[in-house]
Amino acid sequence: MNGKQLGLSVVLAAFAALNAYVVYEYGYVGFFQLVLANAATVAALVDLTIALSLVTLWMWQDARERGMSPLPYAVLTLTLGSIGPLLYLIRREGGEQVRKLSAVRAG
C-alpha cells in the first residue's frame, strides 16, 4: 500500500464511521427527513448530487479505459455516496502500482 492509498483509506474509514454514526443516531429515514428539512440542506443535497454525478461519469470512463468494471463503484456511489469513488481510487492506485512495476520488469 502506497501513501496515496493509505491517505484515501484513512478518509474512507473516517467517512464510513461518520455514516455509521448518522444511521445509528437518526436512521435512514431520519437522515433524509433532515436533508430535506429546509432550502439550505436541499441546496447542499443538490450540490452533492451534481458533484457525485460528475465523479461517477469520470469514474465510469476511467474504469472502462483501464479494463475495470465501473458498475460496483457506481452502485456504491448511488447507495453510499463518496464511499464508491473512494474505493475506486484506492483500487485504481493499486492497479497503477502494478502497471508501473510490470513496465520496470519488462523494460
Secondary structure, 3 states (H helix, E strand, C coil): CCHHHHHHHHHHHHHHHHHHHHHHHHHHHHHHHHHCCCHHHHHHHHHHHHHHHHHHHHHHHHHHHCCCCCHHHHHHHHHHCCHHHHHHHHHHHHHHHHHHHHHHHHC
